[in-house]
Amino acid sequence: MSMYKACWIESDNPKALAEFKNRKHQKMATDKRGRDVFMADSQFILDMAQSEFKEIKFHFTSEF
């Protein structure tokens, strides 16, 4: 699998987060602290995920 960018994700809405993780399960991982990481394979995929899932916060470093 090629990867463009790893994004740590979170949301104040547990239902939205669960839906995102369910829909993107093949592109999900967890880091060594157990936090959810979305692995976007292109800028287009990342842009689409951000526009479709407005309640998800995408972080591009693990310091948040």
HELIX and SHEET records of a PDB file:
HELIX    1   1 PRO A   14  ARG A   23  1                                  10    
HELIX    2   2 HIS A   25  LYS A   27  5                                   3    
HELIX    3   3 GLN A   43  GLU A   52  1                                  10    
SHEET    1   A 4 MET A  28  THR A  30  0                                        
SHEET    2   A 4 ASP A  36  ALA A  40 -1                                        
SHEET    3   A 4 LYS A   5  GLU A  10 -1                                        
SHEET    4   A 4 LYS A  57  HIS A  59 -1                                        
END                                                                             
